[in-house]
Amino acid sequence: ESVEASTFTKWRPGYRSSSSVNNCLVLRHNADDSIEKDYYYWDAVTCDSTLPFICQTPPKDIGCVHGNGGDYAGSANVTKLGYPCHAWDDAAMLKAGVLFPRQTDWHHNFCRNPDGDRRPWCMVSPTQYDLCDIPACDQQQDDADCDPDEIRCGDSQECVSTAFICDYESDCANGFDERNCTNWIDNFIKTPSKKLTGAVSEIWTYIPHPQGCARRCVENQSFRCRAFSYMTEQKTCLLSKHDRKLGASLITATDADFYELKDSPSTTAAPSGCNRNEFRCTNNRCISSALVCDSIDNCGDRSDERNCTNFSIRIVGGGAAEGRLEVRAFNRWGRVCADDFDLSAAEVACKQLGFTYVANFIAF
């Protein structure tokens, strides 16, 4: 800025600009011992003077917020009042009380909005918080850069599908899509090198991490998922509504691990007893006595269908070792449905009839 155009009057002590040659303003530091060491002042110099310079660094890109910043995942870590943010999982913070479930999983001090406040915030002491001053995003620019079914990878210009968020496989180069994800595995007890071999209720493929299996098990709406196996090489989940106590069978497998819910019957204390009109299963579950021997596994371990006299099988229409398989239930004989009847089912039937193996079977 030129001296002539300036209306500034607080010049360096003892200085008065009177020369038309010194017509450019500069900011100087510590001119003499009479001035504080960290004091800066304005001075006038010739406009062609060679001056020292301050090294500049690019401004820190802290990202921006949409609305109240509920999805903000940038790196802002100073509040609007200038206070530095404390780490969310700092021991002093946690000792004062956990504010929300994910707090212990956040190993950083970046501003966030986990509780729907009017903007992102952070803790400035164990008992105090302050809002963060983060600029609003240009929504039109975001929409132009990313498709409707995509998200921006934080501060970068990269976009990925929303389906990739928290799939436990980093799709953003900066890992933005996998930040602050729920630790679903924490709900399970792991048994290494074991795989489900029976009672598989649902199969998921192309799952890159066991966290994905754990999430599908916990959030499953079609049945009560109690356990799963994850096969590492095949990236496959085997979900089951049974744990080991409820009939799940395991085999040793070097490329698989078995997980069961911490609150499942296998991992919690058994009930103290059953009511007088209830049947106590081998796994300590209680069911109505009316459900015993109804040809349905109500207990989950088939203990309610053992020693029942109203169920038997036979082969008819052939010789002693061949014929049509029939089942007797509730005092009535009927044919076996061919749906899902396979070689394994045929072997079970033959062994119940006293034979050692199946030579051949036809489902019709």
Kinemage of the C-alpha trace (Angstrom):
@kinemage 1
@onewidth
@group {chain A} dominant
@subgroup {mainchain}
@vectorlist {calphas} color= white
{ca glu a 1} P 0.000 0.000 0.000
{ca ser a 2} L 1.254 3.512 -0.742
{ca val a 3} L 1.960 5.991 2.038
{ca glu a 4} L 0.051 8.743 0.292
{ca ala a 5} L -3.107 6.644 0.099
{ca ser a 6} L -2.828 5.496 3.727
{ca thr a 7} L -4.624 7.170 6.616
{ca phe a 8} L -2.612 5.163 9.176
{ca thr a 9} L -1.181 7.297 11.991
{ca lys a 10} L 0.366 4.802 14.444
{ca trp a 11} L 3.884 4.846 13.020
{ca arg a 12} L 7.025 3.487 14.646
{ca pro a 13} L 7.958 5.647 17.639
{ca gly a 14} L 9.954 8.694 16.500
{ca tyr a 15} L 9.164 8.114 12.836
{ca arg a 16} L 7.319 10.596 10.616
{ca ser a 17} L 7.088 9.985 6.912
{ca ser a 18} L 8.009 13.098 4.961
{ca ser a 19} L 9.886 11.744 1.987
{ca ser a 20} L 8.057 11.278 -1.294
{ca val a 21} L 10.615 8.574 -2.141
{ca asn a 22} L 9.536 6.274 0.703
{ca asn a 23} L 6.105 5.735 -0.732
{ca cys a 24} L 5.382 2.019 0.049
{ca leu a 25} L 4.243 0.512 3.361
{ca val a 26} L 5.842 -2.624 4.839
{ca leu a 27} L 5.356 -4.509 8.091
{ca arg a 28} L 8.565 -4.764 10.075
{ca his a 29} L 9.510 -6.758 13.162
{ca asn a 30} L 11.438 -5.459 16.234
{ca ala a 31} L 13.192 -2.379 14.874
{ca asp a 32} L 15.156 -1.643 18.026
{ca asp a 33} L 15.492 -2.614 21.692
{ca ser a 34} L 12.950 -0.013 22.775
{ca ile a 35} L 10.164 -2.026 21.188
{ca glu a 36} L 8.826 -5.385 22.386
{ca lys a 37} L 10.475 -8.385 20.793
{ca asp a 38} L 7.255 -9.719 19.259
{ca tyr a 39} L 5.935 -6.319 18.186
{ca tyr a 40} L 5.295 -5.622 14.493
{ca tyr a 41} L 4.967 -2.101 13.098
{ca trp a 42} L 4.344 -0.313 9.813
{ca asp a 43} L 7.192 1.469 8.053
{ca ala a 44} L 7.622 3.363 4.795
{ca val a 45} L 10.247 2.321 2.214
{ca thr a 46} L 11.074 2.919 -1.401
{ca cys a 47} L 8.901 0.756 -3.578
{ca asp a 48} L 11.861 -0.984 -5.254
{ca ser a 49} L 13.394 -2.121 -1.946
{ca thr a 50} L 14.407 -5.776 -1.537
{ca leu a 51} L 12.676 -7.118 1.551
{ca pro a 52} L 12.786 -10.355 3.566
{ca phe a 53} L 9.700 -12.492 3.248
{ca ile a 54} L 7.643 -14.854 5.359
{ca cys a 55} L 7.396 -18.401 4.034
{ca gln a 56} L 3.811 -19.155 3.176
{ca thr a 57} L 2.107 -22.525 3.535
{ca pro a 58} L -1.173 -23.463 1.906
{ca pro a 59} L -4.180 -23.083 4.208
{ca lys a 60} L -5.321 -26.240 5.952
{ca asp a 61} L -8.294 -27.750 4.127
{ca ile a 62} L -10.722 -28.650 6.903
{ca gly a 63} L -13.572 -29.481 4.528
{ca cys a 64} L -17.083 -28.127 4.820
{ca val a 65} L -20.469 -29.034 6.301
{ca his a 66} L -23.900 -29.803 4.897
{ca gly a 67} L -26.704 -28.603 7.152
{ca asn a 68} L -25.738 -29.191 10.780
{ca gly a 69} L -22.652 -31.200 9.810
{ca gly a 70} L -23.979 -34.545 10.973
{ca asp a 71} L -21.892 -36.265 8.281
{ca tyr a 72} L -18.820 -34.048 8.674
{ca ala a 73} L -15.578 -36.059 8.633
{ca gly a 74} L -12.987 -33.347 8.019
{ca ser a 75} L -9.910 -32.443 10.039
{ca ala a 76} L -11.021 -29.249 11.856
{ca asn a 77} L -9.715 -29.440 15.431
{ca val a 78} L -9.995 -25.863 16.730
{ca thr a 79} L -13.228 -24.314 17.997
{ca lys a 80} L -14.790 -21.030 16.874
{ca leu a 81} L -13.330 -19.387 19.994
{ca gly a 82} L -9.861 -20.695 19.176
{ca tyr a 83} L -9.681 -23.501 21.742
{ca pro a 84} L -7.828 -26.663 20.693
{ca cys a 85} L -9.940 -29.814 20.665
{ca his a 86} L -9.112 -32.723 22.999
{ca ala a 87} L -9.011 -36.305 21.704
{ca trp a 88} L -12.406 -38.003 22.019
{ca asp a 89} L -10.874 -41.091 23.638
{ca asp a 90} L -8.596 -39.122 25.988
{ca ala a 91} L -8.565 -40.796 29.412
{ca ala a 92} L -9.620 -37.584 31.178
{ca met a 93} L -12.555 -37.165 28.789
{ca leu a 94} L -13.778 -40.728 29.284
{ca lys a 95} L -13.351 -40.526 33.054
{ca ala a 96} L -15.767 -37.591 33.107
{ca gly a 97} L -18.326 -39.740 31.279
{ca val a 98} L -18.950 -41.278 27.854
{ca leu a 99} L -21.164 -38.888 25.914
{ca phe a 100} L -22.219 -41.214 23.067
{ca pro a 101} L -21.624 -44.891 22.130
{ca arg a 102} L -18.970 -44.334 19.438
{ca gln a 103} L -16.797 -42.004 21.524
{ca thr a 104} L -14.383 -44.711 22.660
{ca asp a 105} L -13.769 -45.717 19.009
{ca trp a 106} L -12.743 -42.205 17.898
{ca his a 107} L -8.968 -41.953 18.262
{ca his a 108} L -8.676 -38.334 17.102
{ca asn a 109} L -9.561 -34.768 18.129
{ca phe a 110} L -11.493 -33.649 15.038
{ca cys a 111} L -14.785 -31.742 15.281
{ca arg a 112} L -17.845 -33.967 14.918
{ca asn a 113} L -21.608 -33.801 15.437
{ca pro a 114} L -22.650 -37.190 16.895
{ca asp a 115} L -25.770 -35.938 18.686
{ca gly a 116} L -27.572 -33.724 16.176
{ca asp a 117} L -26.362 -30.387 17.538
{ca arg a 118} L -26.621 -27.297 15.323
{ca arg a 119} L -23.045 -27.732 14.079
{ca pro a 120} L -19.954 -29.923 14.747
{ca trp a 121} L -18.280 -29.509 18.132
{ca cys a 122} L -15.503 -30.903 20.285
{ca met a 123} L -14.435 -31.136 23.908
{ca val a 124} L -12.137 -28.358 25.176
{ca ser a 125} L -11.966 -29.807 28.706
{ca pro a 126} L -13.332 -32.932 30.411
{ca thr a 127} L -16.582 -31.061 31.171
{ca gln a 128} L -16.794 -28.335 28.500
{ca tyr a 129} L -17.353 -28.302 24.774
{ca asp a 130} L -17.378 -25.601 22.103
{ca leu a 131} L -18.821 -25.411 18.610
{ca cys a 132} L -16.468 -25.441 15.645
{ca asp a 133} L -16.425 -22.814 12.896
{ca ile a 134} L -16.502 -24.811 9.662
{ca pro a 135} L -17.659 -23.297 6.351
{ca ala a 136} L -20.821 -24.542 4.659
{ca cys a 137} L -20.404 -26.601 1.511
{ca asp a 138} L -21.420 -25.319 -1.888
{ca gln a 139} L -24.182 -27.855 -2.488
{ca gln a 140} L -24.452 -27.120 -6.193
{ca gln a 141} L -20.732 -27.714 -6.662
{ca asp a 142} L -20.924 -30.985 -4.732
{ca asp a 143} L -23.877 -32.193 -6.810
{ca ala a 144} L -22.022 -31.351 -10.000
{ca asp a 145} L -18.928 -33.307 -8.925
{ca cys a 146} L -20.554 -36.450 -7.445
{ca asp a 147} L -23.541 -38.494 -8.631
{ca pro a 148} L -26.647 -38.650 -6.404
{ca asp a 149} L -25.709 -42.129 -5.185
{ca glu a 150} L -22.123 -41.134 -4.381
{ca ile a 151} L -20.288 -39.314 -1.603
{ca arg a 152} L -17.219 -37.125 -1.748
{ca cys a 153} L -14.148 -38.621 -0.086
{ca gly a 154} L -13.830 -35.941 2.580
{ca asp a 155} L -11.542 -33.094 1.537
{ca ser a 156} L -10.503 -34.706 -1.751
{ca gln a 157} L -12.250 -34.488 -5.124
{ca glu a 158} L -12.755 -38.259 -5.305
{ca cys a 159} L -16.285 -39.710 -5.278
{ca val a 160} L -17.336 -43.277 -4.410
{ca ser a 161} L -20.668 -45.077 -4.205
{ca thr a 162} L -22.618 -44.740 -0.951
{ca ala a 163} L -22.838 -48.550 -0.946
{ca phe a 164} L -19.117 -48.609 -0.119
{ca ile a 165} L -19.483 -46.676 3.147
{ca cys a 166} L -18.325 -48.817 6.076
{ca asp a 167} L -17.990 -51.996 4.022
{ca tyr a 168} L -14.598 -52.412 5.754
{ca glu a 169} L -12.690 -52.118 2.491
{ca ser a 170} L -11.170 -48.716 1.764
{ca asp a 171} L -12.440 -47.363 -1.563
{ca cys a 172} L -11.439 -43.715 -1.018
{ca ala a 173} L -7.713 -43.148 -1.414
{ca asn a 174} L -7.730 -41.278 1.912
{ca gly a 175} L -9.837 -43.937 3.675
{ca phe a 176} L -12.720 -41.499 4.231
{ca asp a 177} L -15.421 -44.128 3.523
{ca glu a 178} L -14.160 -46.289 6.412
{ca arg a 179} L -13.835 -43.644 9.139
{ca asn a 180} L -15.822 -43.802 12.392
{ca cys a 181} L -17.491 -47.111 11.481
{ca thr a 182} L -19.232 -49.228 14.117
{ca asn a 183} L -17.249 -52.112 15.614
{ca trp a 184} L -19.868 -54.833 15.015
{ca ile a 185} L -17.424 -57.625 15.932
{ca asp a 186} L -17.479 -56.373 19.513
{ca asn a 187} L -20.919 -58.012 19.892
{ca phe a 188} L -19.470 -61.485 19.289
{ca ile a 189} L -17.168 -64.055 20.854
{ca lys a 190} L -14.666 -65.483 18.363
{ca thr a 191} L -13.644 -69.126 18.031
{ca pro a 192} L -10.701 -69.249 15.610
{ca ser a 193} L -10.211 -71.894 12.907
{ca lys a 194} L -13.791 -73.195 13.131
{ca lys a 195} L -16.529 -73.200 10.491
{ca leu a 196} L -20.245 -73.930 10.489
{ca thr a 197} L -21.036 -77.217 8.831
{ca gly a 198} L -24.757 -77.331 9.523
{ca ala a 199} L -27.683 -75.093 10.458
{ca val a 200} L -26.657 -72.424 7.928
{ca ser a 201} L -29.564 -70.014 7.538
{ca glu a 202} L -28.126 -67.481 5.086
{ca ile a 203} L -25.016 -67.076 2.915
{ca trp a 204} L -23.361 -63.804 1.864
{ca thr a 205} L -20.528 -63.655 -0.658
{ca tyr a 206} L -17.965 -61.002 -1.596
{ca ile a 207} L -17.747 -59.686 1.975
{ca pro a 208} L -14.220 -58.265 2.394
{ca his a 209} L -14.102 -58.286 6.212
{ca pro a 210} L -15.762 -60.221 9.082
{ca gln a 211} L -17.142 -56.876 10.314
{ca gly a 212} L -19.491 -57.051 7.314
{ca cys a 213} L -20.744 -60.460 8.449
{ca ala a 214} L -21.204 -59.241 12.013
{ca arg a 215} L -23.238 -56.278 10.805
{ca arg a 216} L -25.491 -58.478 8.645
{ca cys a 217} L -26.023 -60.832 11.560
{ca val a 218} L -26.935 -58.086 14.043
{ca glu a 219} L -29.200 -56.215 11.599
{ca asn a 220} L -30.847 -59.317 10.102
{ca gln a 221} L -34.618 -58.946 9.894
{ca ser a 222} L -35.575 -62.291 8.360
{ca phe a 223} L -34.494 -64.404 11.348
{ca arg a 224} L -32.777 -64.122 14.730
{ca cys a 225} L -29.121 -64.475 13.795
{ca arg a 226} L -27.040 -65.849 16.694
{ca ala a 227} L -23.783 -66.835 15.018
{ca phe a 228} L -21.782 -66.818 11.793
{ca ser a 229} L -18.640 -68.147 10.197
{ca tyr a 230} L -16.379 -66.033 8.016
{ca met a 231} L -14.248 -67.748 5.367
{ca thr a 232} L -11.278 -65.488 4.700
{ca glu a 233} L -10.118 -66.762 1.299
{ca gln a 234} L -13.630 -67.026 -0.138
{ca lys a 235} L -14.782 -63.776 1.543
{ca thr a 236} L -18.007 -65.544 2.471
{ca cys a 237} L -20.321 -65.315 5.489
{ca leu a 238} L -22.364 -68.234 6.794
{ca leu a 239} L -25.118 -66.859 9.038
{ca ser a 240} L -27.031 -69.080 11.424
{ca lys a 241} L -29.984 -68.748 13.760
{ca his a 242} L -28.297 -71.398 15.918
{ca asp a 243} L -25.233 -71.156 18.068
{ca arg a 244} L -23.452 -74.246 19.387
{ca lys a 245} L -25.982 -74.803 22.175
{ca leu a 246} L -28.842 -74.568 19.712
{ca gly a 247} L -27.498 -77.159 17.308
{ca ala a 248} L -24.808 -75.458 15.216
{ca ser a 249} L -22.115 -77.963 14.218
{ca leu a 250} L -18.500 -76.871 13.698
{ca ile a 251} L -15.534 -78.352 11.903
{ca thr a 252} L -11.889 -77.332 11.955
{ca ala a 253} L -10.999 -74.999 9.077
{ca thr a 254} L -7.763 -73.031 8.806
{ca asp a 255} L -9.349 -70.358 6.570
{ca ala a 256} L -12.440 -69.703 8.717
{ca asp a 257} L -13.434 -68.392 12.123
{ca phe a 258} L -16.664 -68.820 14.078
{ca tyr a 259} L -18.439 -65.994 15.921
{ca glu a 260} L -21.447 -66.160 18.229
{ca leu a 261} L -23.352 -63.373 19.937
{ca lys a 262} L -22.310 -62.554 23.479
{ca asp a 263} L -25.945 -62.588 24.606
{ca ser a 264} L -26.798 -65.917 22.931
{ca pro a 265} L -27.796 -68.980 25.019
{ca ser a 266} L -24.286 -70.378 24.591
{ca thr a 267} L -22.676 -67.427 26.299
{ca thr a 268} L -25.167 -66.421 28.980
{ca ala a 269} L -26.349 -68.022 32.188
{ca ala a 270} L -29.153 -70.560 31.940
{ca pro a 271} L -32.591 -69.739 33.369
{ca ser a 272} L -33.197 -70.940 36.887
{ca gly a 273} L -36.213 -73.050 35.929
{ca cys a 274} L -39.355 -73.453 33.842
{ca asn a 275} L -43.008 -73.019 34.734
{ca arg a 276} L -45.155 -76.056 35.516
{ca asn a 277} L -46.769 -75.980 32.033
{ca glu a 278} L -43.416 -75.651 30.239
{ca phe a 279} L -40.840 -78.122 28.963
{ca arg a 280} L -37.173 -77.540 29.796
{ca cys a 281} L -34.932 -78.150 26.784
{ca thr a 282} L -31.438 -79.631 27.069
{ca asn a 283} L -30.040 -76.170 26.297
{ca asn a 284} L -32.070 -74.797 29.264
{ca arg a 285} L -34.639 -72.995 27.151
{ca cys a 286} L -38.263 -73.193 28.272
{ca ile a 287} L -41.037 -73.899 25.775
{ca ser a 288} L -44.726 -74.710 26.097
{ca ser a 289} L -45.402 -78.377 26.849
{ca ala a 290} L -47.874 -78.334 23.945
{ca leu a 291} L -44.940 -77.950 21.534
{ca val a 292} L -43.249 -81.191 22.606
{ca cys a 293} L -43.283 -83.933 19.939
{ca asp a 294} L -45.004 -81.749 17.335
{ca ser a 295} L -42.315 -82.633 14.747
{ca ile a 296} L -40.913 -79.081 14.949
{ca asp a 297} L -37.572 -78.219 16.533
{ca asn a 298} L -38.845 -75.615 18.992
{ca cys a 299} L -35.920 -75.975 21.391
{ca gly a 300} L -33.272 -75.462 18.748
{ca asp a 301} L -31.400 -78.586 19.830
{ca arg a 302} L -34.238 -81.062 18.991
{ca ser a 303} L -34.501 -82.161 22.602
{ca asp a 304} L -38.291 -81.539 22.412
{ca glu a 305} L -38.525 -84.082 19.574
{ca arg a 306} L -36.537 -86.889 21.170
{ca asn a 307} L -38.143 -90.062 22.508
{ca cys a 308} L -41.393 -89.248 20.696
{ca thr a 309} L -43.517 -92.282 19.820
{ca asn a 310} L -45.652 -90.602 17.155
{ca phe a 311} L -42.908 -90.417 14.518
{ca ser a 312} L -41.503 -93.241 12.373
{ca ile a 313} L -40.486 -93.971 8.774
{ca arg a 314} L -40.819 -96.913 6.371
{ca ile a 315} L -40.233 -97.941 2.760
{ca val a 316} L -43.141 -99.415 0.793
{ca gly a 317} L -43.812 -100.665 -2.710
{ca gly a 318} L -40.539 -102.506 -3.153
{ca gly a 319} L -38.301 -105.077 -1.561
{ca ala a 320} L -36.804 -105.186 1.923
{ca ala a 321} L -34.168 -102.591 1.104
{ca glu a 322} L -35.877 -100.441 -1.532
{ca gly a 323} L -39.122 -98.629 -2.118
{ca arg a 324} L -40.944 -95.380 -1.541
{ca leu a 325} L -40.053 -93.562 1.673
{ca glu a 326} L -43.009 -92.679 3.905
{ca val a 327} L -43.243 -90.900 7.256
{ca arg a 328} L -45.731 -91.472 10.060
{ca ala a 329} L -46.641 -88.385 12.102
{ca phe a 330} L -49.671 -87.784 14.313
{ca asn a 331} L -50.864 -91.338 13.603
{ca arg a 332} L -50.948 -90.813 9.829
{ca trp a 333} L -48.646 -92.110 7.084
{ca gly a 334} L -47.625 -89.826 4.206
{ca arg a 335} L -45.105 -89.462 1.441
{ca val a 336} L -41.905 -87.431 1.881
{ca cys a 337} L -41.813 -84.110 0.025
{ca ala a 338} L -39.085 -84.118 -2.642
{ca asp a 339} L -38.239 -80.432 -2.138
{ca asp a 340} L -34.705 -80.115 -0.718
{ca phe a 341} L -34.528 -83.876 -0.210
{ca asp a 342} L -30.953 -84.771 -1.126
{ca leu a 343} L -28.392 -87.523 -0.627
{ca ser a 344} L -27.677 -86.419 2.954
{ca ala a 345} L -31.372 -86.712 3.842
{ca ala a 346} L -31.530 -90.108 2.182
{ca glu a 347} L -28.560 -91.310 4.227
{ca val a 348} L -30.265 -90.191 7.455
{ca ala a 349} L -33.426 -92.079 6.518
{ca cys a 350} L -31.528 -95.230 5.603
{ca lys a 351} L -29.573 -95.215 8.852
{ca gln a 352} L -32.821 -94.793 10.821
{ca leu a 353} L -34.086 -97.871 9.028
{ca gly a 354} L -30.945 -99.818 9.972
{ca phe a 355} L -29.023 -99.646 6.693
{ca thr a 356} L -25.395 -98.559 6.446
{ca tyr a 357} L -25.442 -96.511 3.220
{ca val a 358} L -27.516 -95.290 0.261
{ca ala a 359} L -27.038 -97.117 -3.014
{ca asn a 360} L -29.299 -94.750 -5.001
{ca phe a 361} L -32.310 -92.494 -4.515
{ca ile a 362} L -34.803 -90.689 -6.748
{ca ala a 363} L -36.672 -87.561 -5.612
{ca phe a 364} L -40.071 -87.062 -7.246
